[in-house]
């Protein structure tokens, strides 16, 4: 079973909403490469984490 991590959660929520990495990146004000990194468990920045939670309506 795959461990639930921030990256897994971002990918799952993004796909659930029918968004591409590019779509999410535009809403976050970052590149699609950054979203790809987050989904591969390379994440930094509380402000971006908070913004992602707001986009997906999760805490």
Helices and strands as residue ranges (DSSP letters): H 6-16, H 21-28, H 32-39, H 46-56
